[in-house]
Amino acid sequence: MPDGTKDDAKGRGKEALGDLTGDKDLKNEGKVDRGAGKAKDAVGGIAGKVKGLLRRD
């Protein structure tokens, strides 16, 4: 199952560093990484629910 925790943490770090240095591109990269992490978590959650439904049969 995909785990977006690493992407979220990496994104938060990039955002903070971008804020600190004034690097807008790095800050935006961080936002993208955080979004990817959220997407992975959402897909993983849906996949888990589907697997649970299929195992009930």
N, CA, C and O atoms as a CHARMM CRD file, in Angstrom:
* protein
*
  228
    1    1 MET  N      0.84100  -1.18100   0.00000 PROA 1      0.00000
    2    1 MET  CA     0.00000   0.00000   0.00000 PROA 1      0.00000
    3    1 MET  C      0.89000   1.25000   0.00000 PROA 1      0.00000
    4    1 MET  O      1.82700   1.32500   0.79500 PROA 1      0.00000
    5    2 PRO  N      0.63100   2.19800  -0.83900 PROA 2      0.00000
    6    2 PRO  CA     1.45100   3.40900  -0.88200 PROA 2      0.00000
    7    2 PRO  C      1.35900   4.19000   0.43300 PROA 2      0.00000
    8    2 PRO  O      0.30400   4.25900   1.06500 PROA 2      0.00000
    9    3 ASP  N      2.47700   4.76700   0.81600 PROA 3      0.00000
   10    3 ASP  CA     2.51300   5.54400   2.04700 PROA 3      0.00000
   11    3 ASP  C      3.03600   6.93200   1.72000 PROA 3      0.00000
   12    3 ASP  O      4.19900   7.09100   1.34900 PROA 3      0.00000
   13    4 GLY  N      2.19200   7.92100   1.85400 PROA 4      0.00000
   14    4 GLY  CA     2.56600   9.28300   1.50000 PROA 4      0.00000
   15    4 GLY  C      3.25400  10.05600   2.60700 PROA 4      0.00000
   16    4 GLY  O      3.53900  11.24200   2.44700 PROA 4      0.00000
   17    5 THR  N      3.52600   9.40200   3.73100 PROA 5      0.00000
   18    5 THR  CA     4.12900  10.09400   4.86300 PROA 5      0.00000
   19    5 THR  C      5.50100  10.65900   4.51500 PROA 5      0.00000
   20    5 THR  O      5.82100  11.78700   4.88900 PROA 5      0.00000
   21    6 LYS  N      6.30700   9.88700   3.80600 PROA 6      0.00000
   22    6 LYS  CA     7.65100  10.35200   3.43600 PROA 6      0.00000
   23    6 LYS  C      7.57000  11.55700   2.50700 PROA 6      0.00000
   24    6 LYS  O      8.30900  12.52700   2.67400 PROA 6      0.00000
   25    7 ASP  N      6.67200  11.49300   1.53200 PROA 7      0.00000
   26    7 ASP  CA     6.51000  12.61200   0.60600 PROA 7      0.00000
   27    7 ASP  C      6.02700  13.85700   1.33400 PROA 7      0.00000
   28    7 ASP  O      6.46300  14.96800   1.03500 PROA 7      0.00000
   29    8 ASP  N      5.13200  13.66700   2.28500 PROA 8      0.00000
   30    8 ASP  CA     4.61600  14.79500   3.05500 PROA 8      0.00000
   31    8 ASP  C      5.73800  15.44800   3.86200 PROA 8      0.00000
   32    8 ASP  O      5.86800  16.67200   3.87500 PROA 8      0.00000
   33    9 ALA  N      6.54300  14.63400   4.53000 PROA 9      0.00000
   34    9 ALA  CA     7.64900  15.16400   5.33600 PROA 9      0.00000
   35    9 ALA  C      8.67800  15.86900   4.45800 PROA 9      0.00000
   36    9 ALA  O      9.16800  16.94600   4.79900 PROA 9      0.00000
   37   10 LYS  N      8.99600  15.25800   3.33900 PROA 10     0.00000
   38   10 LYS  CA     9.96000  15.85900   2.40700 PROA 10     0.00000
   39   10 LYS  C      9.41800  17.18900   1.89400 PROA 10     0.00000
   40   10 LYS  O     10.15400  18.17000   1.78400 PROA 10     0.00000
   41   11 GLY  N      8.13800  17.21200   1.58500 PROA 11     0.00000
   42   11 GLY  CA     7.51300  18.43300   1.08900 PROA 11     0.00000
   43   11 GLY  C      7.51500  19.54600   2.12000 PROA 11     0.00000
   44   11 GLY  O      7.77800  20.70400   1.79700 PROA 11     0.00000
   45   12 ARG  N      7.22300  19.19100   3.35600 PROA 12     0.00000
   46   12 ARG  CA     7.22600  20.18800   4.43300 PROA 12     0.00000
   47   12 ARG  C      8.62300  20.78200   4.60500 PROA 12     0.00000
   48   12 ARG  O      8.77400  21.98400   4.82100 PROA 12     0.00000
   49   13 GLY  N      9.63100  19.93500   4.50900 PROA 13     0.00000
   50   13 GLY  CA    11.00600  20.41100   4.62700 PROA 13     0.00000
   51   13 GLY  C     11.36800  21.36100   3.50100 PROA 13     0.00000
   52   13 GLY  O     11.98000  22.40400   3.73000 PROA 13     0.00000
   53   14 LYS  N     10.99100  20.99700   2.29100 PROA 14     0.00000
   54   14 LYS  CA    11.28200  21.85300   1.14200 PROA 14     0.00000
   55   14 LYS  C     10.55500  23.19000   1.25000 PROA 14     0.00000
   56   14 LYS  O     11.11600  24.24300   0.94700 PROA 14     0.00000
   57   15 GLU  N      9.30600  23.13000   1.68400 PROA 15     0.00000
   58   15 GLU  CA     8.54300  24.36900   1.84700 PROA 15     0.00000
   59   15 GLU  C      9.19900  25.28300   2.88000 PROA 15     0.00000
   60   15 GLU  O      9.33300  26.48700   2.66100 PROA 15     0.00000
   61   16 ALA  N      9.59800  24.70900   3.98500 PROA 16     0.00000
   62   16 ALA  CA    10.22300  25.50300   5.04800 PROA 16     0.00000
   63   16 ALA  C     11.54000  26.10200   4.57300 PROA 16     0.00000
   64   16 ALA  O     11.82000  27.27400   4.82500 PROA 16     0.00000
   65   17 LEU  N     12.34200  25.30200   3.88900 PROA 17     0.00000
   66   17 LEU  CA    13.62600  25.79400   3.38100 PROA 17     0.00000
   67   17 LEU  C     13.40600  26.87200   2.32100 PROA 17     0.00000
   68   17 LEU  O     14.12100  27.87300   2.28800 PROA 17     0.00000
   69   18 GLY  N     12.42400  26.66300   1.46400 PROA 18     0.00000
   70   18 GLY  CA    12.09400  27.65900   0.45600 PROA 18     0.00000
   71   18 GLY  C     11.63400  28.96400   1.08100 PROA 18     0.00000
   72   18 GLY  O     11.98700  30.04600   0.61100 PROA 18     0.00000
   73   19 ASP  N     10.84600  28.85800   2.14200 PROA 19     0.00000
   74   19 ASP  CA    10.40500  30.04700   2.88000 PROA 19     0.00000
   75   19 ASP  C     11.59400  30.77700   3.49700 PROA 19     0.00000
   76   19 ASP  O     11.70900  32.00000   3.41300 PROA 19     0.00000
   77   20 LEU  N     12.46500  30.00100   4.11100 PROA 20     0.00000
   78   20 LEU  CA    13.62000  30.56500   4.81200 PROA 20     0.00000
   79   20 LEU  C     14.57600  31.27400   3.85200 PROA 20     0.00000
   80   20 LEU  O     15.11900  32.33100   4.17400 PROA 20     0.00000
   81   21 THR  N     14.77600  30.68700   2.67700 PROA 21     0.00000
   82   21 THR  CA    15.73000  31.24000   1.71900 PROA 21     0.00000
   83   21 THR  C     15.08400  32.16500   0.68600 PROA 21     0.00000
   84   21 THR  O     15.78200  32.84000  -0.07000 PROA 21     0.00000
   85   22 GLY  N     13.76200  32.19200   0.65800 PROA 22     0.00000
   86   22 GLY  CA    13.07300  33.01200  -0.33600 PROA 22     0.00000
   87   22 GLY  C     13.02600  32.36400  -1.71100 PROA 22     0.00000
   88   22 GLY  O     12.77100  33.03800  -2.70900 PROA 22     0.00000
   89   23 ASP  N     13.26800  31.06400  -1.76800 PROA 23     0.00000
   90   23 ASP  CA    13.27300  30.32300  -3.03300 PROA 23     0.00000
   91   23 ASP  C     11.84900  29.83300  -3.32800 PROA 23     0.00000
   92   23 ASP  O     11.40100  28.82900  -2.77300 PROA 23     0.00000
   93   24 LYS  N     11.15800  30.54600  -4.19600 PROA 24     0.00000
   94   24 LYS  CA     9.76700  30.20500  -4.51500 PROA 24     0.00000
   95   24 LYS  C      9.65000  28.86300  -5.21800 PROA 24     0.00000
   96   24 LYS  O      8.68400  28.13100  -5.00100 PROA 24     0.00000
   97   25 ASP  N     10.63300  28.52900  -6.06800 PROA 25     0.00000
   98   25 ASP  CA    10.58800  27.25600  -6.77600 PROA 25     0.00000
   99   25 ASP  C     10.68600  26.07900  -5.80400 PROA 25     0.00000
  100   25 ASP  O      9.96600  25.09100  -5.95000 PROA 25     0.00000
  101   26 LEU  N     11.57300  26.18400  -4.81500 PROA 26     0.00000
  102   26 LEU  CA    11.72300  25.12300  -3.82500 PROA 26     0.00000
  103   26 LEU  C     10.45900  24.99800  -2.98000 PROA 26     0.00000
  104   26 LEU  O     10.02600  23.89300  -2.65700 PROA 26     0.00000
  105   27 LYS  N      9.88100  26.12600  -2.63100 PROA 27     0.00000
  106   27 LYS  CA     8.63700  26.11000  -1.86200 PROA 27     0.00000
  107   27 LYS  C      7.52600  25.43100  -2.66300 PROA 27     0.00000
  108   27 LYS  O      6.76000  24.64100  -2.11200 PROA 27     0.00000
  109   28 ASN  N      7.43500  25.73200  -3.94900 PROA 28     0.00000
  110   28 ASN  CA     6.42500  25.09900  -4.80300 PROA 28     0.00000
  111   28 ASN  C      6.68000  23.60300  -4.95900 PROA 28     0.00000
  112   28 ASN  O      5.73600  22.81500  -5.00600 PROA 28     0.00000
  113   29 GLU  N      7.95600  23.20700  -5.04000 PROA 29     0.00000
  114   29 GLU  CA     8.29300  21.78400  -5.10300 PROA 29     0.00000
  115   29 GLU  C      7.77300  21.07300  -3.86400 PROA 29     0.00000
  116   29 GLU  O      7.24500  19.96300  -3.93600 PROA 29     0.00000
  117   30 GLY  N      7.93300  21.73400  -2.73300 PROA 30     0.00000
  118   30 GLY  CA     7.44400  21.16700  -1.48000 PROA 30     0.00000
  119   30 GLY  C      5.94300  20.96800  -1.49200 PROA 30     0.00000
  120   30 GLY  O      5.43500  19.95600  -1.00900 PROA 30     0.00000
  121   31 LYS  N      5.24700  21.92600  -2.03900 PROA 31     0.00000
  122   31 LYS  CA     3.78800  21.80600  -2.12500 PROA 31     0.00000
  123   31 LYS  C      3.39000  20.63500  -3.02100 PROA 31     0.00000
  124   31 LYS  O      2.43200  19.91800  -2.73200 PROA 31     0.00000
  125   32 VAL  N      4.12700  20.45200  -4.09500 PROA 32     0.00000
  126   32 VAL  CA     3.84800  19.33500  -5.00900 PROA 32     0.00000
  127   32 VAL  C      4.11100  18.01300  -4.29700 PROA 32     0.00000
  128   32 VAL  O      3.31700  17.07900  -4.40900 PROA 32     0.00000
  129   33 ASP  N      5.22400  17.93000  -3.56500 PROA 33     0.00000
  130   33 ASP  CA     5.54200  16.70200  -2.83300 PROA 33     0.00000
  131   33 ASP  C      4.46300  16.38000  -1.80000 PROA 33     0.00000
  132   33 ASP  O      4.06200  15.22500  -1.65600 PROA 33     0.00000
  133   34 ARG  N      3.99300  17.40000  -1.08300 PROA 34     0.00000
  134   34 ARG  CA     2.93700  17.18300  -0.09500 PROA 34     0.00000
  135   34 ARG  C      1.66000  16.69500  -0.77300 PROA 34     0.00000
  136   34 ARG  O      0.97300  15.81500  -0.25400 PROA 34     0.00000
  137   35 GLY  N      1.34500  17.26600  -1.93000 PROA 35     0.00000
  138   35 GLY  CA     0.16200  16.83200  -2.68200 PROA 35     0.00000
  139   35 GLY  C      0.28500  15.39100  -3.13000 PROA 35     0.00000
  140   35 GLY  O     -0.68600  14.63500  -3.08800 PROA 35     0.00000
  141   36 ALA  N      1.48400  15.00800  -3.56000 PROA 36     0.00000
  142   36 ALA  CA     1.71800  13.62700  -3.97400 PROA 36     0.00000
  143   36 ALA  C      1.53600  12.68000  -2.79400 PROA 36     0.00000
  144   36 ALA  O      0.99500  11.58400  -2.94500 PROA 36     0.00000
  145   37 GLY  N      1.98800  13.10500  -1.63100 PROA 37     0.00000
  146   37 GLY  CA     1.82200  12.28300  -0.43800 PROA 37     0.00000
  147   37 GLY  C      0.35800  12.08500  -0.08700 PROA 37     0.00000
  148   37 GLY  O     -0.05800  10.98000   0.26100 PROA 37     0.00000
  149   38 LYS  N     -0.41900  13.15000  -0.17800 PROA 38     0.00000
  150   38 LYS  CA    -1.84900  13.04700   0.10800 PROA 38     0.00000
  151   38 LYS  C     -2.53600  12.12800  -0.89800 PROA 38     0.00000
  152   38 LYS  O     -3.41100  11.34200  -0.53600 PROA 38     0.00000
  153   39 ALA  N     -2.13200  12.23300  -2.16100 PROA 39     0.00000
  154   39 ALA  CA    -2.72900  11.38700  -3.20100 PROA 39     0.00000
  155   39 ALA  C     -2.40700   9.91600  -2.94200 PROA 39     0.00000
  156   39 ALA  O     -3.27300   9.05200  -3.07900 PROA 39     0.00000
  157   40 LYS  N     -1.15200   9.63500  -2.56500 PROA 40     0.00000
  158   40 LYS  CA    -0.76900   8.25100  -2.27000 PROA 40     0.00000
  159   40 LYS  C     -1.57900   7.69900  -1.10400 PROA 40     0.00000
  160   40 LYS  O     -2.03000   6.55400  -1.14200 PROA 40     0.00000
  161   41 ASP  N     -1.76100   8.50700  -0.07600 PROA 41     0.00000
  162   41 ASP  CA    -2.55200   8.06700   1.07000 PROA 41     0.00000
  163   41 ASP  C     -3.99500   7.79900   0.67000 PROA 41     0.00000
  164   41 ASP  O     -4.58800   6.81600   1.11500 PROA 41     0.00000
  165   42 ALA  N     -4.56300   8.65500  -0.16000 PROA 42     0.00000
  166   42 ALA  CA    -5.94900   8.48300  -0.59400 PROA 42     0.00000
  167   42 ALA  C     -6.10900   7.20500  -1.41900 PROA 42     0.00000
  168   42 ALA  O     -7.05100   6.44000  -1.21400 PROA 42     0.00000
  169   43 VAL  N     -5.19300   6.98200  -2.33900 PROA 43     0.00000
  170   43 VAL  CA    -5.25200   5.77800  -3.17100 PROA 43     0.00000
  171   43 VAL  C     -5.07300   4.53600  -2.30700 PROA 43     0.00000
  172   43 VAL  O     -5.75800   3.53100  -2.49700 PROA 43     0.00000
  173   44 GLY  N     -4.15300   4.61500  -1.36400 PROA 44     0.00000
  174   44 GLY  CA    -3.93500   3.47900  -0.47100 PROA 44     0.00000
  175   44 GLY  C     -5.16500   3.17100   0.36000 PROA 44     0.00000
  176   44 GLY  O     -5.49700   2.00600   0.57900 PROA 44     0.00000
  177   45 GLY  N     -5.83600   4.20400   0.82100 PROA 45     0.00000
  178   45 GLY  CA    -7.05000   4.00000   1.60700 PROA 45     0.00000
  179   45 GLY  C     -8.15700   3.36600   0.79800 PROA 45     0.00000
  180   45 GLY  O     -8.86600   2.48600   1.28600 PROA 45     0.00000
  181   46 ILE  N     -8.30700   3.80500  -0.42100 PROA 46     0.00000
  182   46 ILE  CA    -9.33700   3.23500  -1.30600 PROA 46     0.00000
  183   46 ILE  C     -9.00500   1.78200  -1.61700 PROA 46     0.00000
  184   46 ILE  O     -9.88500   0.92100  -1.59900 PROA 46     0.00000
  185   47 ALA  N     -7.73900   1.51200  -1.90100 PROA 47     0.00000
  186   47 ALA  CA    -7.33200   0.13900  -2.21400 PROA 47     0.00000
  187   47 ALA  C     -7.59600  -0.78000  -1.03000 PROA 47     0.00000
  188   47 ALA  O     -8.04000  -1.91500  -1.20700 PROA 47     0.00000
  189   48 GLY  N     -7.32600  -0.29400   0.17200 PROA 48     0.00000
  190   48 GLY  CA    -7.58100  -1.09800   1.37100 PROA 48     0.00000
  191   48 GLY  C     -9.05600  -1.41700   1.54000 PROA 48     0.00000
  192   48 GLY  O     -9.41700  -2.53300   1.91400 PROA 48     0.00000
  193   49 LYS  N     -9.90700  -0.44000   1.26500 PROA 49     0.00000
  194   49 LYS  CA   -11.34700  -0.66200   1.37700 PROA 49     0.00000
  195   49 LYS  C    -11.82600  -1.67100   0.33800 PROA 49     0.00000
  196   49 LYS  O    -12.65500  -2.53000   0.64000 PROA 49     0.00000
  197   50 VAL  N    -11.31200  -1.57200  -0.87000 PROA 50     0.00000
  198   50 VAL  CA   -11.70900  -2.49900  -1.93200 PROA 50     0.00000
  199   50 VAL  C    -11.26900  -3.91400  -1.57200 PROA 50     0.00000
  200   50 VAL  O    -12.02900  -4.86800  -1.73900 PROA 50     0.00000
  201   51 LYS  N    -10.04200  -4.04400  -1.07800 PROA 51     0.00000
  202   51 LYS  CA    -9.56300  -5.37000  -0.67700 PROA 51     0.00000
  203   51 LYS  C    -10.43800  -5.94900   0.42800 PROA 51     0.00000
  204   51 LYS  O    -10.74800  -7.14000   0.42700 PROA 51     0.00000
  205   52 GLY  N    -10.83000  -5.10100   1.36300 PROA 52     0.00000
  206   52 GLY  CA   -11.69600  -5.55500   2.44700 PROA 52     0.00000
  207   52 GLY  C    -13.04700  -6.04000   1.93100 PROA 52     0.00000
  208   52 GLY  O    -13.58100  -7.04200   2.40700 PROA 52     0.00000
  209   53 LEU  N    -13.58300  -5.33200   0.97100 PROA 53     0.00000
  210   53 LEU  CA   -14.87200  -5.75000   0.39400 PROA 53     0.00000
  211   53 LEU  C    -14.74900  -7.06700  -0.36900 PROA 53     0.00000
  212   53 LEU  O    -15.63700  -7.91800  -0.30400 PROA 53     0.00000
  213   54 LEU  N    -13.65300  -7.22400  -1.08400 PROA 54     0.00000
  214   54 LEU  CA   -13.46100  -8.44500  -1.86400 PROA 54     0.00000
  215   54 LEU  C    -13.23700  -9.65700  -0.97900 PROA 54     0.00000
  216   54 LEU  O    -13.60900 -10.76800  -1.35700 PROA 54     0.00000
  217   55 ARG  N    -12.64900  -9.47500   0.16800 PROA 55     0.00000
  218   55 ARG  CA   -12.36100 -10.59200   1.07300 PROA 55     0.00000
  219   55 ARG  C    -13.61000 -11.05700   1.81800 PROA 55     0.00000
  220   55 ARG  O    -13.59700 -12.14000   2.40300 PROA 55     0.00000
  221   56 ARG  N    -14.65700 -10.29500   1.81600 PROA 56     0.00000
  222   56 ARG  CA   -15.87900 -10.67100   2.51300 PROA 56     0.00000
  223   56 ARG  C    -16.62800 -11.80600   1.84200 PROA 56     0.00000
  224   56 ARG  O    -17.42700 -12.49600   2.47600 PROA 56     0.00000
  225   57 ASP  N    -16.37000 -11.99500   0.56100 PROA 57     0.00000
  226   57 ASP  CA   -17.11800 -13.01800  -0.19900 PROA 57     0.00000
  227   57 ASP  C    -16.78700 -14.38700   0.24200 PROA 57     0.00000
  228   57 ASP  O    -17.32700 -15.35500  -0.29300 PROA 57     0.00000
